[in-house]
Amino acid sequence: MGSKVLNVKFTNGKEMPMVGLGTYARQADPGQFRQAVEWGIEAGYRHIDTASCYKNEEEVGEGINNKINDGLVTRDQLFVTTKVWNDCHAEEQVVPALKESLARLKLDYVDLYLVHWPFSANGKGEDLGIDYLETWKGMEQVVKLGLAKSIGVSNFNEEQLERLLNNSTIKPVVNQFEINPTLTQHKLVDFCKKHSVVPVAYTPLGLISEARPEFAGKDAIKTDPKFGALAEKYGKTRAQIALRYLVQRGIPVIPKSFTKSRIAENLNLFDFELSDSEMALVDSFNIDHRCVPATPFKALKNYPF
């Protein structure tokens, strides 16, 4: 089995790999994104996730195109996701926003285009008051134009997702939100599955990978001996246990790393299986802690948390 990446099937018949390479970073060195994408594709990743607001689409595109030009992969073997930012939520802005992303990526289409957040805001973080149902009309347009094979959302809560499902012609195939052992999100995950929307986990490593002082004391997942013993039992890292836990829940994951060895490790999840009691153990680390609370947007009308 090794690094064989299983796929999840969308309601529209398209498939997405269960493990994708996340590319967000608060800061990065020049060339770091391109290098990570190249390493990722070499290691066997076939899903690359970016967003216009990450300001790295050019480098991500370089990495993708370098590996295509090397003959390592063809475009149709890759699954590329990007996202529309909060300042392009008007219906007539969505298509041009994606065209700009595609120009930066040097691609003709993306496999998945997401509404990054349910709220709209300008560069100063002020509410633009645009309803995500209007944004979605623009999203449906990108599918009709062949610029994206599938469309979905990110960071939508139950109520927002239900409203969208009830008011759309083309249904969202995924909802990408934060899910990890310290934020297990069972209710929203179950809601998505019930409505045939694939729940996709960003920040899937949660407090394992977040070394910020404000999280001190909450990151038992890094230090707890029971979690460590589980990793030891399978000859895996704590991160691999966290990712395997999500994959076994039927949740595709998008771990990010800029370290070659970790990029490869995060993909290597398919040669072991956690028992029910081990799944329950990982589950027990839930503290409903958000690594990405998006607090600067808290005052906005459609803030989801």
C-alpha atoms as a printed R data frame, in Angstrom:
    type eleno elety resid chain resno       x      y       z
1   ATOM     1    CA   MET     A     1   0.000  0.000   0.000
2   ATOM     2    CA   GLY     A     2   2.675  2.514   1.042
3   ATOM     3    CA   SER     A     3   2.040  5.988  -0.329
4   ATOM     4    CA   LYS     A     4  -0.913  4.922  -2.483
5   ATOM     5    CA   VAL     A     5  -3.353  7.815  -2.204
6   ATOM     6    CA   LEU     A     6  -6.965  6.837  -2.219
7   ATOM     7    CA   ASN     A     7  -9.546  9.123  -3.778
8   ATOM     8    CA   VAL     A     8 -12.883 10.434  -2.625
9   ATOM     9    CA   LYS     A     9 -15.708 10.736  -5.154
10  ATOM    10    CA   PHE     A    10 -17.841 13.891  -5.492
11  ATOM    11    CA   THR     A    11 -21.551 13.937  -6.325
12  ATOM    12    CA   ASN     A    12 -20.621 15.162  -9.835
13  ATOM    13    CA   GLY     A    13 -18.539 12.018 -10.451
14  ATOM    14    CA   LYS     A    14 -15.127 13.738 -10.198
15  ATOM    15    CA   GLU     A    15 -12.540 12.388  -7.774
16  ATOM    16    CA   MET     A    16 -10.127 14.050  -5.366
17  ATOM    17    CA   PRO     A    17  -7.118 12.482  -3.607
18  ATOM    18    CA   MET     A    18  -7.563 11.875   0.141
19  ATOM    19    CA   VAL     A    19  -4.284 13.648   0.896
20  ATOM    20    CA   GLY     A    20  -3.397 17.034  -0.567
21  ATOM    21    CA   LEU     A    21  -0.449 19.363  -0.089
22  ATOM    22    CA   GLY     A    22  -1.354 22.590   1.707
23  ATOM    23    CA   THR     A    23   0.712 25.647   0.765
24  ATOM    24    CA   TYR     A    24  -0.267 28.359   3.235
25  ATOM    25    CA   ALA     A    25   2.474 30.027   5.290
26  ATOM    26    CA   ARG     A    26   2.508 33.169   7.407
27  ATOM    27    CA   GLN     A    27   5.949 33.875   5.977
28  ATOM    28    CA   ALA     A    28   8.135 32.056   3.504
29  ATOM    29    CA   ASP     A    29  11.473 32.389   1.748
30  ATOM    30    CA   PRO     A    30  11.586 33.020  -2.013
31  ATOM    31    CA   GLY     A    31  11.207 29.731  -3.862
32  ATOM    32    CA   GLN     A    32   9.920 27.861  -0.811
33  ATOM    33    CA   PHE     A    33   6.431 27.243  -2.229
34  ATOM    34    CA   ARG     A    34   7.763 26.116  -5.600
35  ATOM    35    CA   GLN     A    35  10.205 23.761  -3.879
36  ATOM    36    CA   ALA     A    36   7.504 22.274  -1.607
37  ATOM    37    CA   VAL     A    37   5.208 21.643  -4.584
38  ATOM    38    CA   GLU     A    38   8.002 19.971  -6.554
39  ATOM    39    CA   TRP     A    39   8.955 17.781  -3.588
40  ATOM    40    CA   GLY     A    40   5.285 16.991  -3.028
41  ATOM    41    CA   ILE     A    41   4.680 15.866  -6.595
42  ATOM    42    CA   GLU     A    42   7.903 13.834  -6.540
43  ATOM    43    CA   ALA     A    43   6.757 12.156  -3.300
44  ATOM    44    CA   GLY     A    44   3.419 11.191  -4.887
45  ATOM    45    CA   TYR     A    45   1.021 14.027  -4.022
46  ATOM    46    CA   ARG     A    46  -1.510 14.612  -6.760
47  ATOM    47    CA   HIS     A    47  -3.589 17.287  -4.995
48  ATOM    48    CA   ILE     A    48  -2.121 20.777  -4.492
49  ATOM    49    CA   ASP     A    49  -4.137 23.343  -2.509
50  ATOM    50    CA   THR     A    50  -3.577 27.097  -2.727
51  ATOM    51    CA   ALA     A    51  -5.618 30.332  -2.621
52  ATOM    52    CA   SER     A    52  -5.405 33.782  -4.134
53  ATOM    53    CA   CYS     A    53  -4.864 35.328  -0.689
54  ATOM    54    CA   TYR     A    54  -1.807 33.130  -0.035
55  ATOM    55    CA   LYS     A    55  -0.001 35.274  -2.633
56  ATOM    56    CA   ASN     A    56   1.891 32.193  -3.840
57  ATOM    57    CA   GLU     A    57  -0.044 31.071  -6.934
58  ATOM    58    CA   GLU     A    58   2.864 32.026  -9.244
59  ATOM    59    CA   GLU     A    59   5.316 29.829  -7.323
60  ATOM    60    CA   VAL     A    60   2.820 27.003  -6.884
61  ATOM    61    CA   GLY     A    61   2.168 27.161 -10.634
62  ATOM    62    CA   GLU     A    62   5.904 27.071 -11.345
63  ATOM    63    CA   GLY     A    63   6.284 23.928  -9.240
64  ATOM    64    CA   ILE     A    64   3.343 22.254 -10.975
65  ATOM    65    CA   ASN     A    65   4.470 23.216 -14.476
66  ATOM    66    CA   ASN     A    66   8.090 22.200 -13.821
67  ATOM    67    CA   LYS     A    67   6.969 18.687 -12.909
68  ATOM    68    CA   ILE     A    68   4.625 18.511 -15.916
69  ATOM    69    CA   ASN     A    69   7.483 19.668 -18.188
70  ATOM    70    CA   ASP     A    70   9.792 17.100 -16.575
71  ATOM    71    CA   GLY     A    71   7.316 14.431 -17.694
72  ATOM    72    CA   LEU     A    72   6.759 13.260 -14.124
73  ATOM    73    CA   VAL     A    73   3.000 13.939 -14.302
74  ATOM    74    CA   THR     A    74   0.436 15.128 -16.815
75  ATOM    75    CA   ARG     A    75  -2.001 17.924 -16.017
76  ATOM    76    CA   ASP     A    76  -4.941 15.512 -15.849
77  ATOM    77    CA   GLN     A    77  -3.157 13.436 -13.184
78  ATOM    78    CA   LEU     A    78  -3.094 16.448 -10.867
79  ATOM    79    CA   PHE     A    79  -5.884 17.956  -8.793
80  ATOM    80    CA   VAL     A    80  -5.418 21.682  -8.173
81  ATOM    81    CA   THR     A    81  -7.526 23.751  -5.770
82  ATOM    82    CA   THR     A    82  -7.591 27.526  -5.373
83  ATOM    83    CA   LYS     A    83  -9.993 29.949  -3.689
84  ATOM    84    CA   VAL     A    84 -11.730 33.270  -4.284
85  ATOM    85    CA   TRP     A    85 -10.951 35.933  -1.669
86  ATOM    86    CA   ASN     A    86 -13.429 38.041   0.325
87  ATOM    87    CA   ASP     A    87 -12.933 41.161  -1.808
88  ATOM    88    CA   CYS     A    88 -14.189 39.485  -5.013
89  ATOM    89    CA   HIS     A    89 -17.603 38.273  -3.832
90  ATOM    90    CA   ALA     A    90 -19.808 40.234  -6.258
91  ATOM    91    CA   GLU     A    91 -21.227 37.903  -8.910
92  ATOM    92    CA   GLU     A    92 -19.422 39.688 -11.761
93  ATOM    93    CA   GLN     A    93 -16.054 39.560  -9.928
94  ATOM    94    CA   VAL     A    94 -15.804 35.788  -9.524
95  ATOM    95    CA   VAL     A    95 -14.940 34.808 -13.111
96  ATOM    96    CA   PRO     A    96 -12.277 37.538 -13.492
97  ATOM    97    CA   ALA     A    97 -10.806 36.560 -10.090
98  ATOM    98    CA   LEU     A    98 -10.412 32.950 -11.201
99  ATOM    99    CA   LYS     A    99  -8.971 34.016 -14.559
100 ATOM   100    CA   GLU     A   100  -6.324 36.003 -12.668
101 ATOM   101    CA   SER     A   101  -5.558 32.974 -10.488
102 ATOM   102    CA   LEU     A   102  -5.255 30.774 -13.578
103 ATOM   103    CA   ALA     A   103  -2.877 33.285 -15.215
104 ATOM   104    CA   ARG     A   104  -0.683 33.217 -12.100
105 ATOM   105    CA   LEU     A   105  -0.815 29.405 -11.960
106 ATOM   106    CA   LYS     A   106  -0.264 29.189 -15.749
107 ATOM   107    CA   LEU     A   107  -3.100 26.648 -15.967
108 ATOM   108    CA   ASP     A   108  -6.197 26.481 -18.177
109 ATOM   109    CA   TYR     A   109  -8.474 25.297 -15.377
110 ATOM   110    CA   VAL     A   110  -8.491 24.296 -11.725
111 ATOM   111    CA   ASP     A   111 -10.078 21.093 -10.495
112 ATOM   112    CA   LEU     A   112 -11.723 22.808  -7.533
113 ATOM   113    CA   TYR     A   113 -12.573 26.458  -6.868
114 ATOM   114    CA   LEU     A   114 -13.718 27.421  -3.375
115 ATOM   115    CA   VAL     A   115 -15.391 30.402  -1.757
116 ATOM   116    CA   HIS     A   116 -12.702 30.969   0.890
117 ATOM   117    CA   TRP     A   117 -15.022 32.492   3.540
118 ATOM   118    CA   PRO     A   118 -18.787 33.086   3.685
119 ATOM   119    CA   PHE     A   119 -18.323 36.808   4.369
120 ATOM   120    CA   SER     A   120 -17.276 39.597   1.996
121 ATOM   121    CA   ALA     A   121 -14.781 42.273   3.015
122 ATOM   122    CA   ASN     A   122 -12.520 44.842   1.407
123 ATOM   123    CA   GLY     A   123  -8.774 45.176   1.976
124 ATOM   124    CA   LYS     A   124  -9.377 47.086   5.212
125 ATOM   125    CA   GLY     A   125 -11.560 44.279   6.555
126 ATOM   126    CA   GLU     A   126 -14.774 46.317   6.236
127 ATOM   127    CA   ASP     A   127 -17.975 44.423   5.438
128 ATOM   128    CA   LEU     A   128 -19.029 44.718   1.797
129 ATOM   129    CA   GLY     A   129 -22.399 43.163   2.617
130 ATOM   130    CA   ILE     A   130 -22.418 40.806  -0.368
131 ATOM   131    CA   ASP     A   131 -24.520 37.689   0.182
132 ATOM   132    CA   TYR     A   132 -22.643 34.442  -0.519
133 ATOM   133    CA   LEU     A   133 -25.656 33.336  -2.590
134 ATOM   134    CA   GLU     A   134 -24.708 36.101  -5.029
135 ATOM   135    CA   THR     A   135 -21.077 34.946  -4.963
136 ATOM   136    CA   TRP     A   136 -22.276 31.427  -5.728
137 ATOM   137    CA   LYS     A   137 -23.957 32.573  -8.963
138 ATOM   138    CA   GLY     A   138 -20.493 33.639 -10.113
139 ATOM   139    CA   MET     A   139 -19.111 30.286  -8.953
140 ATOM   140    CA   GLU     A   140 -21.669 28.408 -11.050
141 ATOM   141    CA   GLN     A   141 -20.509 30.516 -14.014
142 ATOM   142    CA   VAL     A   142 -16.892 29.291 -13.693
143 ATOM   143    CA   VAL     A   143 -18.097 25.694 -14.084
144 ATOM   144    CA   LYS     A   144 -20.161 26.574 -17.155
145 ATOM   145    CA   LEU     A   145 -17.118 28.285 -18.679
146 ATOM   146    CA   GLY     A   146 -14.898 25.260 -17.959
147 ATOM   147    CA   LEU     A   147 -12.535 27.284 -15.744
148 ATOM   148    CA   ALA     A   148 -13.158 24.948 -12.788
149 ATOM   149    CA   LYS     A   149 -14.247 21.305 -12.886
150 ATOM   150    CA   SER     A   150 -15.904 21.498  -9.450
151 ATOM   151    CA   ILE     A   151 -16.860 24.210  -6.976
152 ATOM   152    CA   GLY     A   152 -17.222 24.252  -3.230
153 ATOM   153    CA   VAL     A   153 -16.929 26.328  -0.097
154 ATOM   154    CA   SER     A   154 -14.617 26.770   2.856
155 ATOM   155    CA   ASN     A   155 -15.377 27.754   6.455
156 ATOM   156    CA   PHE     A   156 -19.169 27.562   6.039
157 ATOM   157    CA   ASN     A   157 -21.184 26.574   9.116
158 ATOM   158    CA   GLU     A   158 -24.219 24.270   9.006
159 ATOM   159    CA   GLU     A   159 -26.760 27.006   8.580
160 ATOM   160    CA   GLN     A   160 -24.797 28.719   5.783
161 ATOM   161    CA   LEU     A   161 -24.185 25.436   3.973
162 ATOM   162    CA   GLU     A   162 -27.823 24.410   4.194
163 ATOM   163    CA   ARG     A   163 -28.965 27.778   2.847
164 ATOM   164    CA   LEU     A   164 -26.533 27.461  -0.054
165 ATOM   165    CA   LEU     A   165 -27.639 23.895  -0.848
166 ATOM   166    CA   ASN     A   166 -31.256 25.061  -0.926
167 ATOM   167    CA   ASN     A   167 -30.501 27.969  -3.250
168 ATOM   168    CA   SER     A   168 -28.045 26.639  -5.816
169 ATOM   169    CA   THR     A   169 -28.236 25.002  -9.230
170 ATOM   170    CA   ILE     A   170 -24.755 23.482  -9.029
171 ATOM   171    CA   LYS     A   171 -24.231 22.112  -5.520
172 ATOM   172    CA   PRO     A   172 -20.971 22.620  -3.618
173 ATOM   173    CA   VAL     A   173 -19.000 19.353  -3.640
174 ATOM   174    CA   VAL     A   174 -16.853 20.176  -0.602
175 ATOM   175    CA   ASN     A   175 -16.726 22.274   2.545
176 ATOM   176    CA   GLN     A   176 -13.105 22.803   3.587
177 ATOM   177    CA   PHE     A   177 -12.745 23.729   7.259
178 ATOM   178    CA   GLU     A   178 -10.460 23.198  10.238
179 ATOM   179    CA   ILE     A   179 -10.623 19.626  11.591
180 ATOM   180    CA   ASN     A   180  -7.990 17.944  13.751
181 ATOM   181    CA   PRO     A   181  -7.690 15.960  17.015
182 ATOM   182    CA   THR     A   182  -8.139 19.129  19.101
183 ATOM   183    CA   LEU     A   183 -11.083 20.331  16.975
184 ATOM   184    CA   THR     A   184 -12.898 17.162  15.938
185 ATOM   185    CA   GLN     A   185 -15.992 18.867  14.432
186 ATOM   186    CA   HIS     A   186 -18.196 15.745  14.471
187 ATOM   187    CA   LYS     A   187 -21.440 17.676  14.106
188 ATOM   188    CA   LEU     A   188 -20.406 19.662  11.032
189 ATOM   189    CA   VAL     A   189 -18.669 16.640   9.474
190 ATOM   190    CA   ASP     A   190 -21.833 14.543   9.879
191 ATOM   191    CA   PHE     A   191 -23.966 17.359   8.482
192 ATOM   192    CA   CYS     A   192 -21.743 17.614   5.381
193 ATOM   193    CA   LYS     A   193 -21.797 13.861   4.785
194 ATOM   194    CA   LYS     A   194 -25.564 13.711   5.209
195 ATOM   195    CA   HIS     A   195 -25.873 16.276   2.407
196 ATOM   196    CA   SER     A   196 -23.273 14.576   0.156
197 ATOM   197    CA   VAL     A   197 -20.784 17.426   0.650
198 ATOM   198    CA   VAL     A   198 -17.242 16.162   1.287
199 ATOM   199    CA   PRO     A   199 -15.742 17.602   4.500
200 ATOM   200    CA   VAL     A   200 -12.084 18.475   3.856
201 ATOM   201    CA   ALA     A   201  -9.676 19.160   6.735
202 ATOM   202    CA   TYR     A   202  -7.348 22.117   6.692
203 ATOM   203    CA   THR     A   203  -4.884 22.588   9.587
204 ATOM   204    CA   PRO     A   204  -5.329 18.815  10.083
205 ATOM   205    CA   LEU     A   205  -2.361 18.639  12.454
206 ATOM   206    CA   GLY     A   206  -3.814 21.299  14.722
207 ATOM   207    CA   LEU     A   207  -1.704 21.832  17.793
208 ATOM   208    CA   ILE     A   208   0.920 19.292  16.742
209 ATOM   209    CA   SER     A   209   2.259 21.714  14.161
210 ATOM   210    CA   GLU     A   210   1.294 25.046  15.717
211 ATOM   211    CA   ALA     A   211   4.114 26.279  17.927
212 ATOM   212    CA   ARG     A   212   2.623 29.607  18.995
213 ATOM   213    CA   PRO     A   213   2.920 30.864  22.562
214 ATOM   214    CA   GLU     A   214  -0.814 31.552  22.862
215 ATOM   215    CA   PHE     A   215  -1.506 27.818  22.469
216 ATOM   216    CA   ALA     A   216   0.773 26.791  25.329
217 ATOM   217    CA   GLY     A   217  -0.885 24.386  27.737
218 ATOM   218    CA   LYS     A   218  -3.464 23.299  25.158
219 ATOM   219    CA   ASP     A   219  -1.166 21.140  23.068
220 ATOM   220    CA   ALA     A   220  -1.308 17.861  24.988
221 ATOM   221    CA   ILE     A   221  -1.382 16.140  21.624
222 ATOM   222    CA   LYS     A   222   2.340 17.006  21.294
223 ATOM   223    CA   THR     A   223   3.346 15.777  24.738
224 ATOM   224    CA   ASP     A   224   0.769 13.221  25.915
225 ATOM   225    CA   PRO     A   225   2.454  9.820  26.408
226 ATOM   226    CA   LYS     A   226  -0.666  7.904  25.251
227 ATOM   227    CA   PHE     A   227  -0.576  9.697  21.915
228 ATOM   228    CA   GLY     A   228   3.177  9.098  21.750
229 ATOM   229    CA   ALA     A   229   2.747  5.389  22.513
230 ATOM   230    CA   LEU     A   230   0.275  5.092  19.637
231 ATOM   231    CA   ALA     A   231   2.786  6.636  17.242
232 ATOM   232    CA   GLU     A   232   5.479  4.325  18.561
233 ATOM   233    CA   LYS     A   233   3.294  1.232  18.177
234 ATOM   234    CA   TYR     A   234   2.902  1.845  14.431
235 ATOM   235    CA   GLY     A   235   6.370  3.296  13.859
236 ATOM   236    CA   LYS     A   236   4.769  6.572  12.799
237 ATOM   237    CA   THR     A   237   4.996 10.216  13.845
238 ATOM   238    CA   ARG     A   238   2.322 11.939  15.937
239 ATOM   239    CA   ALA     A   239   1.416 13.882  12.807
240 ATOM   240    CA   GLN     A   240   0.843 10.669  10.843
241 ATOM   241    CA   ILE     A   241  -1.437  9.365  13.620
242 ATOM   242    CA   ALA     A   242  -3.481 12.598  13.518
243 ATOM   243    CA   LEU     A   243  -3.793 12.409   9.720
244 ATOM   244    CA   ARG     A   244  -4.657  8.708   9.729
245 ATOM   245    CA   TYR     A   245  -7.384  9.427  12.302
246 ATOM   246    CA   LEU     A   246  -9.003 11.925   9.905
247 ATOM   247    CA   VAL     A   247  -8.600  9.734   6.829
248 ATOM   248    CA   GLN     A   248 -10.279  6.863   8.700
249 ATOM   249    CA   ARG     A   249 -13.200  9.180   9.416
250 ATOM   250    CA   GLY     A   250 -13.531  9.575   5.643
251 ATOM   251    CA   ILE     A   251 -12.134 13.122   5.718
252 ATOM   252    CA   PRO     A   252  -9.591 14.195   3.064
253 ATOM   253    CA   VAL     A   253  -6.667 16.110   4.602
254 ATOM   254    CA   ILE     A   254  -4.445 18.967   3.430
255 ATOM   255    CA   PRO     A   255  -1.327 18.952   5.620
256 ATOM   256    CA   LYS     A   256   1.328 21.528   4.824
257 ATOM   257    CA   SER     A   257   5.061 21.313   5.314
258 ATOM   258    CA   PHE     A   258   8.142 22.878   3.769
259 ATOM   259    CA   THR     A   259  10.429 20.066   4.940
260 ATOM   260    CA   LYS     A   260  11.115 17.383   2.335
261 ATOM   261    CA   SER     A   261  11.033 14.449   4.787
262 ATOM   262    CA   ARG     A   262   7.784 15.608   6.433
263 ATOM   263    CA   ILE     A   263   6.099 16.214   3.099
264 ATOM   264    CA   ALA     A   264   6.770 12.543   2.275
265 ATOM   265    CA   GLU     A   265   5.756 11.321   5.759
266 ATOM   266    CA   ASN     A   266   2.408 13.125   5.648
267 ATOM   267    CA   LEU     A   267   1.479 11.130   2.561
268 ATOM   268    CA   ASN     A   268   2.474  7.790   4.022
269 ATOM   269    CA   LEU     A   269  -0.770  6.939   5.828
270 ATOM   270    CA   PHE     A   270  -2.098  3.888   4.061
271 ATOM   271    CA   ASP     A   271  -0.037  1.013   5.457
272 ATOM   272    CA   PHE     A   272  -1.630  0.922   8.931
273 ATOM   273    CA   GLU     A   273  -5.067  1.220  10.531
274 ATOM   274    CA   LEU     A   274  -6.161  2.499  13.927
275 ATOM   275    CA   SER     A   275  -8.524  0.306  15.957
276 ATOM   276    CA   ASP     A   276 -11.857  1.641  17.259
277 ATOM   277    CA   SER     A   277 -10.387  2.182  20.718
278 ATOM   278    CA   GLU     A   278  -7.381  4.011  19.238
279 ATOM   279    CA   MET     A   279  -9.717  6.214  17.172
280 ATOM   280    CA   ALA     A   280 -11.612  6.977  20.399
281 ATOM   281    CA   LEU     A   281  -8.337  7.830  22.122
282 ATOM   282    CA   VAL     A   282  -7.396 10.385  19.429
283 ATOM   283    CA   ASP     A   283 -10.954 11.698  19.592
284 ATOM   284    CA   SER     A   284 -10.584 12.267  23.332
285 ATOM   285    CA   PHE     A   285  -8.052 15.063  22.719
286 ATOM   286    CA   ASN     A   286 -10.803 17.336  21.430
287 ATOM   287    CA   ILE     A   287 -10.911 20.702  23.231
288 ATOM   288    CA   ASP     A   288 -12.852 22.586  20.505
289 ATOM   289    CA   HIS     A   289  -9.773 24.736  19.947
290 ATOM   290    CA   ARG     A   290  -9.489 26.722  16.702
291 ATOM   291    CA   CYS     A   291  -6.029 27.429  15.327
292 ATOM   292    CA   VAL     A   292  -7.730 29.645  12.709
293 ATOM   293    CA   PRO     A   293 -10.456 31.630  14.511
294 ATOM   294    CA   ALA     A   294 -10.333 34.486  11.935
295 ATOM   295    CA   THR     A   295 -10.988 36.956  14.763
296 ATOM   296    CA   PRO     A   296 -10.211 40.068  12.636
297 ATOM   297    CA   PHE     A   297 -13.440 39.254  10.754
298 ATOM   298    CA   LYS     A   298 -15.560 38.658  13.855
299 ATOM   299    CA   ALA     A   299 -17.754 41.735  13.348
300 ATOM   300    CA   LEU     A   300 -18.719 40.797   9.783
301 ATOM   301    CA   LYS     A   301 -22.259 39.732   8.989
302 ATOM   302    CA   ASN     A   302 -21.532 36.206   7.783
303 ATOM   303    CA   TYR     A   303 -18.722 35.385  10.216
304 ATOM   304    CA   PRO     A   304 -19.241 31.607  10.592
305 ATOM   305    CA   PHE     A   305 -17.993 30.858  14.108
